[in-house]
Amino acid sequence: MLVAIGAAVAVFTGIGAGVGIGIATGKATEAIARQPEAAGQIRSSMIVGCALAEATAIYGFITALALIFLA
């Protein structure tokens, strides 16, 4: 029972990643709308940030699977 609660808490990192990626995408869209000539640099920075945010969600998912199957 306690392992399932721990796994559920670990999966909640996906919520933070989703919110972070949404905010980053919105801000990048605003920045590109203001300075279209900088779109390439803004887009590449956004993709790196989104990849890092998604990595935290994957770490939480792997932690949840490890708790379920190894504990």
C-alpha positions as CSV (number, residue, x, y, z in Angstrom):
1,M,0.0,0.0,0.0
2,L,2.7,2.5,0.9
3,V,4.7,1.6,-2.2
4,A,1.7,2.5,-4.4
5,I,1.4,5.9,-2.7
6,G,5.1,6.5,-3.3
7,A,4.7,5.5,-6.9
8,A,1.7,7.8,-7.3
9,V,3.7,10.7,-5.8
10,A,6.6,10.0,-8.2
11,V,4.3,10.1,-11.2
12,F,3.1,13.6,-10.2
13,T,6.4,14.9,-11.7
14,G,4.6,14.6,-15.0
15,I,2.2,17.4,-14.0
16,G,5.1,19.7,-13.3
17,A,6.7,18.9,-16.6
18,G,3.5,19.5,-18.5
19,V,3.0,22.9,-16.9
20,G,6.6,23.8,-17.5
21,I,6.5,22.9,-21.1
22,G,3.2,24.7,-21.6
23,I,4.6,27.9,-20.0
24,A,7.8,27.7,-22.1
25,T,5.9,27.2,-25.3
26,G,3.6,30.1,-24.6
27,K,6.5,32.4,-23.7
28,A,8.5,31.3,-26.8
29,T,5.5,32.0,-29.0
30,E,5.2,35.5,-27.5
31,A,8.9,36.1,-28.0
32,I,8.7,35.0,-31.7
33,A,5.7,37.2,-32.2
34,R,7.7,40.2,-30.9
35,Q,11.0,39.4,-32.7
36,P,10.4,37.2,-35.7
37,E,14.0,37.5,-36.8
38,A,15.2,35.7,-33.6
39,A,12.8,32.7,-34.1
40,G,15.6,30.2,-34.8
41,Q,17.5,31.0,-31.6
42,I,14.3,31.2,-29.5
43,R,13.0,27.9,-30.9
44,S,16.3,26.0,-30.2
45,S,16.5,27.4,-26.6
46,M,12.8,26.3,-26.0
47,I,13.5,22.8,-27.3
48,V,16.4,22.4,-24.9
49,G,14.3,23.6,-22.0
50,C,11.4,21.3,-22.9
51,A,13.7,18.4,-23.2
52,L,15.0,19.0,-19.7
53,A,11.5,19.4,-18.3
54,E,10.5,16.1,-20.0
55,A,13.5,14.4,-18.6
56,T,12.3,15.1,-15.1
57,A,8.9,13.5,-15.9
58,I,10.7,10.4,-17.3
59,Y,12.8,10.2,-14.1
60,G,9.6,10.3,-12.0
61,F,8.0,7.6,-14.2
62,I,11.1,5.3,-13.9
63,T,11.1,5.9,-10.1
64,A,7.5,4.9,-10.0
65,L,8.1,1.7,-12.0
66,A,11.1,0.8,-9.8
67,L,9.0,1.3,-6.7
68,I,6.2,-0.9,-8.0
69,F,8.3,-3.8,-9.5
70,L,11.4,-3.8,-7.2
71,A,9.9,-3.0,-3.8
